[in-house]
Amino acid sequence: MRSLAMDRDSRLFLWQRVREYAVPPSMIESVTARRRVGDWAGACSAARVDVDFNLRSAARLYGREVAARIRSDLRHLAPDLLRWHMPRIAPDGLLRPGLTVSLARYDLAGPNGPMHLVVRTPPAWADAGQRMSLALWTRSGQGPSAHPHPHPDRRFRLDFHRHLWDARRAGELRVRAGLSPHERGWAIDRWADEAAILLDAEGMAAGTVAVRLGGGKRLLLGQSTGTGRRAGEPLVLPDAATWTLPDQELLDAGLVEADRLHPLVAAALGPGPPRAVAPPRPDPHSRLVECRGVRHRIGVVGGVLTPLDHDAAEIRREELLAALTGTPLPCLRVIDEAHRHPECLPDVRARLDHGDVAGALATVEALLGPDALLRAGALREELETAALRRITYGLFRCGLAGVVPFGPRHRQSADRRVHRRHTTSR
């Protein structure tokens, strides 16, 4: 029982981290404003989702009726809600790399059908910014692709789970989220109904559905009906139906507040528990430092973190003495440490890992000031690494890169993510 409790706690703490960093409030606000006025392309851009197709070309290739259905789905796509529910991996809760996930399926006449609206995640070595891309996929007529798995994954699919990305269907989340979880997070109470939905969508009155439980284990639901599917190849219950969505558990455990949930999720789940009054936070613009037996202040002045209780002449003198003796004034030492290895570094790193560059820079500017020149150290290395990895993503998008081009730190990070195959909710 202790192992099950530890599994649950680690799963919830990991999802708490995802909910804090993966879809920041600024993204939700921007996406929602664009989606409500019908600007689906702007909403995708605000959610860091690239669009790899053109609706006019789709109309020429597949007909106006199909293009109209795609356009309707795109107008109701909530890309921030999609990002909220995408499969993720431990330990950092980053997007599961190298996936192609079906969002919607459109029947086509001829050998090309059916066509899928899919969302793709880049491979781990090119995941800077945690960007995703939308594309149209058919069985035939596919040209070369830089993506390692361009076809829809039969385990990770959301075409039967529109409530996880379609604003019109978000209200279904409460019913289909699996709110009576097993200790390991299995949505046992939903498996039978979700299997029936899957069978019906595949045109089967009955059949066998495999539930993947992790660790190579699976459970078979139903019995084979001899409908033509070969023995040993049952349908796979989509991952979104296998596990509970963590938001209600996070609320119940007090690990997230209702106003920190995605608004569509919060509306579906209903009001959360009363919010505790948070203790006042210290003023980030003025901090106290013990400096030679006296409390001094440091704060942002003129766009730069500055000692407030030392005049300019004293600061120049102390900087010269520090260069000669290596013993800086305590106020200067604290400022130097803030530049090189600040206490907020884990927060900045997490934001960069999840693609929230604006949030990371805002954190740095609040600490050091908008005009600060970063000194050599861990903070500058993190920002430089994030910039270099964005270049890698651009090369991947252009089909100009197929290996990890930068140093061992990036290669080890990518390898670590590639080989970690269990999802965070599992």
C-alpha positions as CSV (number, residue, x, y, z in Angstrom):
1,M,0.0,0.0,0.0
2,R,2.9,2.4,0.7
3,S,4.1,1.9,-2.8
4,L,0.7,2.7,-4.3
5,A,0.5,5.9,-2.1
6,M,4.0,6.9,-3.2
7,D,3.1,6.3,-6.9
8,R,0.0,8.5,-6.4
9,D,1.9,11.3,-4.7
10,S,4.6,11.4,-7.3
11,R,2.1,11.4,-10.0
12,L,0.1,14.3,-8.5
13,F,3.2,16.3,-7.6
14,L,4.4,15.9,-11.2
15,W,1.0,17.1,-12.6
16,Q,1.1,20.0,-10.2
17,R,4.3,21.1,-11.8
18,V,2.8,20.7,-15.3
19,R,-0.2,22.7,-14.3
20,E,2.1,25.5,-13.0
21,Y,4.4,25.8,-16.0
22,A,3.1,24.1,-19.1
23,V,0.1,26.4,-19.9
24,P,0.7,29.8,-18.3
25,P,-2.2,32.1,-17.6
26,S,-0.9,34.6,-20.2
27,M,-1.2,32.0,-22.9
28,I,-4.8,31.0,-21.9
29,E,-5.8,34.7,-21.9
30,S,-4.3,35.4,-25.3
31,V,-5.6,32.2,-26.9
32,T,-9.1,32.7,-25.5
33,A,-9.4,36.2,-26.8
34,R,-8.4,35.1,-30.3
35,R,-10.6,32.0,-30.3
36,R,-13.7,33.9,-29.2
37,V,-13.5,36.2,-32.3
38,G,-12.9,33.2,-34.6
39,D,-9.2,33.8,-35.1
40,W,-8.2,30.1,-34.9
41,A,-4.8,30.8,-36.6
42,G,-4.0,33.5,-34.0
43,A,-5.1,31.2,-31.2
44,C,-2.8,28.5,-32.4
45,S,0.1,31.0,-32.7
46,A,-0.6,32.2,-29.1
47,A,-0.5,28.5,-27.9
48,R,2.8,27.8,-29.8
49,V,1.1,25.6,-32.3
50,D,2.4,25.7,-35.9
51,V,0.0,25.0,-38.7
52,D,1.4,22.8,-41.6
53,F,-1.5,23.0,-44.1
54,N,-3.6,25.5,-46.0
55,L,-7.4,25.3,-46.0
56,R,-7.7,26.5,-49.6
57,S,-5.4,23.7,-50.7
58,A,-7.4,21.2,-48.7
59,A,-10.6,22.4,-50.4
60,R,-9.0,21.8,-53.8
61,L,-7.7,18.4,-52.8
62,Y,-10.5,17.0,-50.8
63,G,-13.5,19.1,-51.6
64,R,-15.3,22.1,-50.1
65,E,-17.5,20.0,-47.8
66,V,-14.5,18.4,-46.1
67,A,-12.7,21.7,-45.9
68,A,-15.7,23.3,-44.3
69,R,-15.8,20.6,-41.6
70,I,-12.1,21.1,-41.0
71,R,-12.6,24.9,-40.7
72,S,-15.4,24.4,-38.2
73,D,-13.3,22.2,-36.0
74,L,-10.4,24.7,-36.2
75,R,-12.7,27.5,-35.2
76,H,-13.7,25.6,-32.0
77,L,-10.2,24.2,-31.3
78,A,-8.9,25.5,-28.0
79,P,-5.2,24.9,-28.5
80,D,-4.4,25.8,-24.9
81,L,-6.9,23.2,-23.7
82,L,-5.2,20.7,-26.1
83,R,-1.8,21.5,-24.7
84,W,-3.3,21.1,-21.2
85,H,-4.3,17.5,-22.0
86,M,-1.5,16.3,-24.2
87,P,0.5,13.2,-23.1
88,R,3.5,14.0,-21.1
89,I,6.6,12.2,-19.6
90,A,8.4,12.1,-16.3
91,P,10.2,13.6,-14.5
92,D,9.6,17.2,-15.8
93,G,6.1,16.7,-17.4
94,L,7.3,17.7,-20.8
95,L,5.3,16.8,-23.9
96,R,5.8,13.2,-24.9
97,P,8.1,13.5,-27.9
98,G,7.7,12.2,-31.4
99,L,3.9,11.7,-31.3
100,T,1.3,12.1,-34.0
101,V,-2.1,12.3,-32.3
102,S,-5.4,12.2,-34.2
103,L,-7.9,15.0,-33.2
104,A,-10.6,14.4,-35.8
105,R,-11.3,12.0,-38.6
106,Y,-13.0,12.8,-42.0
107,D,-14.2,10.2,-44.4
108,L,-13.0,10.5,-47.9
109,A,-13.9,8.7,-51.1
110,G,-11.2,6.6,-52.7
111,P,-7.9,5.2,-51.4
112,N,-6.9,8.3,-49.5
113,G,-9.5,8.1,-46.8
114,P,-10.0,8.5,-44.0
115,M,-8.2,11.8,-43.4
116,H,-7.1,12.9,-40.0
117,L,-6.5,16.3,-38.4
118,V,-3.5,15.5,-36.3
119,V,-1.3,17.3,-33.8
120,R,2.4,16.4,-33.7
121,T,5.2,16.8,-31.1
122,P,8.8,17.1,-32.2
123,P,11.4,14.5,-31.2
124,A,13.1,15.1,-27.9
125,W,16.3,16.6,-29.4
126,A,14.2,19.3,-31.1
127,D,11.6,20.0,-28.4
128,A,12.8,23.5,-27.5
129,G,9.8,25.8,-26.8
130,Q,7.6,22.7,-26.4
131,R,5.9,23.6,-29.7
132,M,3.4,21.5,-31.5
133,S,2.1,21.4,-35.0
134,L,-1.2,20.7,-36.8
135,A,-1.3,18.8,-40.0
136,L,-3.6,16.8,-42.3
137,W,-2.8,13.1,-42.7
138,T,-4.1,10.5,-45.2
139,R,-2.9,6.9,-45.8
140,S,-1.5,7.7,-49.3
141,G,0.0,10.7,-50.9
142,Q,2.4,11.5,-48.1
143,G,5.7,13.1,-49.1
144,P,8.9,13.0,-47.1
145,S,8.6,14.0,-43.5
146,A,11.2,15.0,-40.9
147,H,8.9,13.7,-38.2
148,P,10.0,10.3,-36.8
149,H,6.4,9.0,-36.6
150,P,4.1,10.9,-39.0
151,H,1.2,8.5,-38.9
152,P,-1.4,8.7,-36.1
153,D,-0.6,6.7,-33.0
154,R,-3.4,4.2,-32.2
155,R,-2.7,4.5,-28.4
156,F,-2.5,8.2,-28.1
157,R,-5.6,9.6,-29.9
158,L,-8.1,12.3,-29.1
159,D,-10.5,11.9,-32.0
160,F,-12.8,10.1,-29.5
161,H,-12.1,12.6,-26.8
162,R,-13.1,16.0,-28.3
163,H,-13.8,17.3,-24.8
164,L,-10.0,17.5,-24.3
165,W,-9.6,20.1,-27.2
166,D,-13.0,21.2,-28.6
167,A,-14.5,24.1,-26.7
168,R,-18.0,23.0,-27.7
169,R,-17.5,19.7,-25.9
170,A,-15.5,20.7,-22.9
171,G,-18.5,20.3,-20.6
172,E,-18.3,16.5,-21.1
173,L,-15.0,16.4,-19.2
174,R,-16.6,15.9,-15.8
175,V,-18.4,12.7,-17.0
176,R,-15.5,11.3,-19.0
177,A,-12.6,12.3,-16.8
178,G,-12.7,9.2,-14.6
179,L,-13.3,10.8,-11.3
180,S,-13.2,7.6,-9.2
181,P,-9.6,6.6,-9.7
182,H,-7.8,3.5,-8.8
183,E,-4.8,4.1,-6.5
184,R,-2.5,4.0,-9.6
185,G,-4.7,6.5,-11.5
186,W,-6.6,4.0,-13.6
187,A,-10.1,5.2,-14.7
188,I,-11.6,1.7,-14.1
189,D,-15.1,3.1,-13.8
190,R,-14.9,4.4,-17.4
191,W,-13.3,1.5,-19.2
192,A,-16.4,-0.3,-20.2
193,D,-18.1,2.8,-21.6
194,E,-15.0,4.1,-23.3
195,A,-14.4,0.6,-24.9
196,A,-18.0,0.8,-26.2
197,I,-17.4,4.2,-27.7
198,L,-14.2,2.9,-29.4
199,L,-16.0,-0.2,-30.8
200,D,-18.9,1.9,-32.1
201,A,-16.6,4.3,-33.8
202,E,-14.8,1.4,-35.5
203,G,-18.1,0.0,-36.7
204,M,-18.0,-3.0,-34.4
205,A,-21.0,-4.1,-32.4
206,A,-18.7,-6.1,-30.1
207,G,-15.0,-7.0,-29.9
208,T,-11.9,-7.1,-27.8
209,V,-10.3,-3.9,-26.4
210,A,-6.9,-4.0,-24.8
211,V,-6.2,-1.7,-21.9
212,R,-2.5,-0.9,-21.5
213,L,-1.5,-0.7,-17.8
214,G,2.2,0.0,-18.1
215,G,5.2,-2.2,-17.6
216,G,4.2,-4.4,-20.6
217,K,0.9,-5.4,-18.9
218,R,-2.5,-5.2,-20.5
219,L,-6.0,-6.2,-19.7
220,L,-8.4,-7.5,-22.4
221,L,-12.0,-6.3,-22.3
222,G,-14.8,-8.1,-24.1
223,Q,-14.4,-11.1,-26.4
224,S,-13.4,-11.5,-30.0
225,T,-16.3,-11.6,-32.5
226,G,-14.5,-12.7,-35.6
227,T,-15.1,-9.5,-37.4
228,G,-12.0,-9.7,-39.5
229,R,-9.4,-8.3,-37.1
230,R,-6.6,-10.8,-36.7
231,A,-6.2,-12.6,-33.4
232,G,-3.7,-10.8,-31.2
233,E,-4.5,-7.4,-32.6
234,P,-7.3,-6.1,-30.5
235,L,-8.3,-2.4,-30.5
236,V,-6.3,-0.4,-28.0
237,L,-8.2,1.7,-25.5
238,P,-6.9,5.3,-26.0
239,D,-4.5,6.5,-23.3
240,A,-6.9,9.4,-22.6
241,A,-9.5,6.8,-21.5
242,T,-7.2,4.6,-19.6
243,W,-6.2,7.1,-16.9
244,T,-8.0,9.6,-14.9
245,L,-7.4,13.3,-15.6
246,P,-5.5,14.7,-12.6
247,D,-7.3,18.0,-12.1
248,Q,-10.0,16.9,-9.7
249,E,-7.4,14.9,-7.6
250,L,-5.1,18.0,-7.6
251,L,-8.0,20.1,-6.3
252,D,-9.0,17.5,-3.7
253,A,-5.4,17.2,-2.5
254,G,-5.0,21.0,-2.2
255,L,-2.2,21.0,-4.7
256,V,-3.8,23.4,-7.1
257,E,-6.4,26.1,-6.7
258,A,-9.5,26.2,-8.9
259,D,-8.6,29.6,-10.3
260,R,-5.3,28.1,-11.6
261,L,-7.1,25.5,-13.7
262,H,-7.8,26.1,-17.4
263,P,-11.2,28.0,-17.3
264,L,-12.9,25.3,-19.5
265,V,-11.7,22.6,-17.1
266,A,-12.7,24.6,-14.0
267,A,-16.2,25.2,-15.5
268,A,-16.6,21.5,-16.2
269,L,-15.5,20.3,-12.8
270,G,-17.5,22.9,-10.9
271,P,-16.5,25.1,-8.0
272,G,-13.4,23.9,-6.0
273,P,-12.9,24.0,-2.3
274,P,-12.7,27.4,-0.5
275,R,-9.4,29.2,-1.2
276,A,-7.1,29.7,1.7
277,V,-5.8,33.3,2.2
278,A,-2.2,33.3,1.0
279,P,0.5,34.9,3.2
280,P,1.7,38.3,1.8
281,R,4.8,37.9,-0.4
282,P,7.9,40.0,0.2
283,D,8.4,43.0,-2.1
284,P,10.7,41.7,-4.9
285,H,11.8,45.2,-5.7
286,S,13.5,45.8,-2.3
287,R,15.4,43.1,-0.4
288,L,17.4,43.3,2.8
289,V,21.1,42.2,3.1
290,E,23.3,41.9,6.2
291,C,26.2,44.1,5.2
292,R,29.0,44.6,7.7
293,G,26.7,44.4,10.7
294,V,24.0,46.7,9.2
295,R,20.9,45.8,7.2
296,H,21.1,47.3,3.8
297,R,18.6,47.3,0.9
298,I,19.1,46.2,-2.7
299,G,16.6,46.9,-5.5
300,V,16.0,47.8,-9.1
301,V,17.0,51.4,-9.9
302,G,17.3,52.7,-13.5
303,G,16.5,49.2,-14.8
304,V,19.4,47.5,-12.9
305,L,19.7,45.7,-9.6
306,T,21.6,48.1,-7.4
307,P,22.7,48.5,-3.7
308,L,20.5,51.3,-2.3
309,D,22.5,52.2,0.8
310,H,25.9,52.8,-0.9
311,D,26.7,55.8,-3.0
312,A,28.3,55.6,-6.4
313,A,31.8,56.5,-5.3
314,E,31.7,53.8,-2.5
315,I,30.5,51.2,-5.0
316,R,33.3,52.0,-7.5
317,R,35.9,51.8,-4.7
318,E,34.5,48.5,-3.4
319,E,34.5,47.0,-6.9
320,L,38.1,47.9,-7.3
321,L,39.0,46.4,-4.0
322,A,37.1,43.3,-4.8
323,A,39.1,43.0,-8.1
324,L,42.3,43.2,-6.1
325,T,41.4,41.1,-3.0
326,G,38.6,38.9,-4.2
327,T,36.4,40.0,-1.2
328,P,33.4,42.0,-2.4
329,L,31.1,44.0,-0.3
330,P,28.2,41.8,1.0
331,C,25.6,43.9,-1.0
332,L,27.7,43.4,-4.2
333,R,28.2,39.7,-3.4
334,V,24.4,39.2,-3.2
335,I,23.9,41.0,-6.5
336,D,26.6,39.0,-8.2
337,E,25.0,35.8,-6.9
338,A,21.6,36.9,-8.2
339,H,23.2,37.3,-11.7
340,R,25.0,34.0,-11.7
341,H,23.0,31.6,-9.7
342,P,19.8,33.1,-8.3
343,E,17.3,31.4,-6.0
344,C,14.7,31.6,-8.8
345,L,16.9,29.6,-11.2
346,P,14.8,26.4,-10.8
347,D,11.7,28.4,-11.7
348,V,13.4,30.0,-14.7
349,R,14.6,26.6,-15.9
350,A,11.2,25.1,-15.6
351,R,9.6,27.9,-17.6
352,L,12.2,27.5,-20.3
353,D,11.8,23.8,-20.4
354,H,8.1,24.2,-20.9
355,G,8.6,26.9,-23.6
356,D,7.4,29.9,-21.5
357,V,10.2,32.1,-22.6
358,A,8.2,35.3,-21.8
359,G,7.6,34.1,-18.3
360,A,11.2,33.2,-17.7
361,L,12.4,36.6,-18.9
362,A,9.8,38.3,-16.8
363,T,11.1,36.5,-13.7
364,V,14.7,37.5,-14.6
365,E,13.7,41.1,-15.2
366,A,11.8,41.3,-11.9
367,L,14.9,40.1,-10.1
368,L,17.7,41.9,-12.0
369,G,15.9,44.7,-13.8
370,P,15.1,45.0,-17.6
371,D,18.4,46.6,-18.4
372,A,20.7,44.2,-16.6
373,L,23.7,42.7,-18.4
374,L,23.9,39.0,-17.3
375,R,27.2,37.9,-16.0
376,A,28.8,34.5,-16.7
377,G,27.1,31.8,-14.6
378,A,24.3,29.2,-14.5
379,L,21.5,31.7,-15.3
380,R,23.1,33.0,-18.5
381,E,23.9,29.4,-19.5
382,E,20.3,28.4,-19.2
383,L,19.1,31.4,-21.3
384,E,21.8,30.8,-24.0
385,T,21.0,27.1,-24.1
386,A,17.3,27.8,-24.6
387,A,18.2,30.2,-27.5
388,L,20.4,27.6,-29.1
389,R,17.8,24.8,-28.8
390,R,15.2,27.1,-30.5
391,I,17.6,27.1,-33.5
392,T,17.6,23.3,-33.4
393,Y,13.8,23.3,-33.5
394,G,13.9,25.6,-36.5
395,L,16.3,23.4,-38.3
396,F,14.1,20.4,-37.6
397,R,11.0,22.2,-39.0
398,C,12.9,23.0,-42.1
399,G,14.1,19.4,-42.5
400,L,17.7,20.5,-42.2
401,A,18.7,18.7,-39.0
402,G,18.4,15.0,-37.9
403,V,20.9,14.8,-35.1
404,V,21.5,16.7,-31.9
405,P,23.8,19.5,-33.1
406,F,25.0,21.0,-29.8
407,G,27.1,19.9,-26.8
408,P,26.9,16.9,-24.5
409,R,24.5,18.5,-22.1
410,H,21.8,18.7,-24.8
411,R,22.5,15.2,-26.1
412,Q,22.2,13.7,-22.6
413,S,19.0,15.7,-22.0
414,A,17.5,14.5,-25.2
415,D,18.6,10.9,-24.6
416,R,17.1,11.0,-21.2
417,R,13.8,12.1,-22.5
418,V,13.7,9.7,-25.4
419,H,14.3,6.6,-23.2
420,R,11.8,7.6,-20.5
421,R,8.7,6.1,-21.9
422,H,6.2,6.2,-19.1
423,T,3.7,9.0,-19.1
424,T,3.4,11.3,-16.1
425,S,-0.1,10.3,-15.2
426,R,0.7,6.6,-15.1
